[in-house]
Amino acid sequence: MRTEIFLIRHGQSQANVDIIFAGHLDSPLSELGKSQALLLKEYLLTQKIDLLYSSDLIRAKDTIKPYADQVGLPIKTSQKLREFYGGDFEGVKYEDLPKLYPIEYGKFWLHDTENTQMPNGESVKGGMQRGFEAITEIAKENLGKSIAIATHGGIIRGFECLANGVKWCQGEWVQNASTTKLVYKDGKFITIERNVNSYLGQSTSALPKGV
């Protein structure tokens, strides 16, 4: 028996607009992010979805809420699906991070990302494992179902790496309000489609690296 999963990155947040490290900060969706959530709803209405899960942070919940309201499904929230906890990074503009935390920031973006310990926050490795375990638990508990999970860019990135058996992997991050379709079967995840966001049309949002 297999589980079908749609991993959804939250829509554009105010933190994305301000280009700050959000982490566990409860940054709301921007006006564009709210529009993206409505377009995402229309896309999800074309899919078969049985259950909804979300990070408990408002930018993730509000991304999937228009769909939940339309179809009358509850949203099950979990702190385990939150973005990496950035500690002292949180609320700081990305452009200021290399000046304030040159060692940690350099490690985070330039080399050995997985082993970066964010000051007074969690390690990237710890955040990756937390997110992977949360998504795996959801998949195992709901065999035979189709599930949409609204979460965050770092969590999705870390999940992709661990699902493919590699350390932190570089490359293209998934975009705001995009969906990545997976199948969980026999203890493994298979990616069917990645970073789908054509339904956003002109409402896509360009992001700096990793924001």
N, C-alpha and C positions, 0 to 999 in steps of 0.2 A: 504494500500500500504506500502511496506517495502523498506528500504534502506540497501544495503549490503556494509560493510566497511571492508577494509583491513588496519589495523593499522601497520605501518612499523617502527621499530626502525632503525635509521641510521646505516650504516656500521661502522666498527672500524675506529675511528678518530685518529689523531696524539695525541690529548689530552688523549685518552684512552691508547695509547702506553706509553705516558709519565706519566700516572696516575696522572693527574691534574684535578681539578674541572673546567670544561669548562663553563657551564652555557650559557651566551650569547656570549662568545668568539667565533669567527668564525674559529674554528679549522677545517682544511681540512681532508679528508679521508686519511688514511694510504694506503700503497700499498696493504695490505691485504684487507682493506676496499673497495678499488676499485675493487678488485677481487670479493668480496662479492656482490657488486652492479651488476656485470655482471651475477653472478649466480642467484641473485634475479630476474633479467630481464627474464631469462629463465623460472623461476617458474611463474612469472606473465603472461608470454605469454600463459600459460595453463589455465589462468583464464579469465573470462569476466569482463573487466574493462572499464567503460565509462568516468571517470573523474579522474584527478590527482591533489592532493593538497600536499603542503609541508610547513614546517617551512621555513623561508627565510634564515636560516643559511646554509652555503655551505655543511656541512657534511650531512644534510638531503636532500637537493636538488640534490647533486651529487649521492646519493644512488638510487634515482628513475629516474635520468636523462637517463641512458642507455635504460631503458624501454620506457621512453617518446620519445626518439629519434627513437627507433625501430618502434613504432606504430604511431608516428606523433601526439601525444596528447600534448597540452600545460600543463605546470605545474603552477597552481595557488598558489602563496605563501602568507603566512600570518605570521606576527610577533606574533600573538596570539598562534601559534603552537610551539614557541620557548621553549627551556628548561627553568627551573626555573632560575630566575636571581639571581646569588649568591653574587652580590656585592663584598665585600672584599675577599670572598672565591675564586673568579675567578682567574685562572692562578696559584693557589697555589697547590702544591703537596698534595695529600690526607694524606700522612704520616706527613705533617707539620701542618695540620689543628687542630688536638687536642692540639698541643703545642701553636699555635698562638691564637686560639679561643676555649679554653676548655669548656666554658659554652655553647656557641651556637652549637659547634660540638657535645658535649655530648648529648644535647637535640635533635639534628638532628638525630643521629644514635641510641641512647640508649633509649630515652623515649620522649613522647610528640612531636613527629616529626611534626605533622600537625601544631602545633602552634609555630614552630621555625621561628624566624625572622632572616634571614641571614643579617649580618652587612652591612648596606648600600645597601642591596638587597631587595628582596621581601620575604614575608612569604611563607612557604610551602603551607599553606591553600590557599593563594592568587594564587599561581601558579597552584595548583590543579583546582581551580574554573575556572581560565582563560582557561586552556586546555580543561576542560570538556565542557564549554560553546562554545568554538570554534568548537569542534567536533560535538556537538549537533546541532549547527547552520548549519554546512555543511550537516548533515544528513537530517534535516528538509527541507533545500532548494533544496534537490536533491532526493525527494521521487521517488522510482521506479528505481533508478540508482545503479550502482556498482562503488564504489569509493576506490581508494588507497590514503592513507594519510601517508606521510613520516614525522616522528616527533622524539621525544626523550624519553629516558628511564623514566625520572621523570614524564613527561607528561602522558605517557602511564600508569605508575603506579598509579598516582593520578586519572586518568580517571577511571581505573578499580575499585578503591575504591569507588568513588562517584557513579559510575554506579550501584554498588551493595549496595549502601546505607550505607556504613560504613566509619569510619574515616580512617586515614592513616593506610594501612594494610601492615604487614610484610610478608615476603615470597620470593619466587623466582622472580627475575626481568627478563623481557624478554631480549633476547640476541641481539647482533648486527645483523642487516639485517634480523631479524625474522619478521614474519607476525602473526598478531592476527586477526582472522576473526570474525566479529560481524554482527548482524542483528538489525536494528532499526525499531521497529514497535509499533504502539499505544503508543508512548511516552516513550518506554523502550528499552534498549539495551540488547541483548542476545548474549553471547559468544558462538560461534560455534567451533572454534579452537583457542588455545592459544600458543604463542611462537613456531610457526612452523619454523624450520630452517634446516630440514634434507637435503634440496636441496643444502646446503652449503658444505656438505661432509667434507673433511679435512680442509676446509677454515673457520670453526667456530673459534670464538675467546673467550677465557676464560677471564672473567673480575673480578676484585675485587668487593666486595660488593658495589652495587649502582653506579658503574662507567659507 
